[in-house]
Amino acid sequence: MARAMGGEAIYMPTPGEPGIIAWGPAPSRAAVVEELMHLGQHRALGWADVSGKIVDLELAAQNRLLTTGARLGWTDAELARIAAARARWAAGGR
């Protein structure tokens, strides 16, 4: 499912209840952490409908990933992929 949607992993929120995390065959640690962050974001919002907040939630997750990755010593390549994803979201795209 994640691969079909173009990702290593994906969190699909369901309004009113926890969503679903779908893992691709070999998600990176950044992908795993990011989707768990999205689950946490959704939980913090009381399982609300987040359809109008996706870009903001993605940017917040990417910022946190960059901070977390730098603190934990993730590779330059990992951090560059996160920064590129953040730039795409900031430009309004996926």
Order of alpha helices (4+ residues) and beta strands (2+ residues): beta-beta-alpha-alpha-alpha
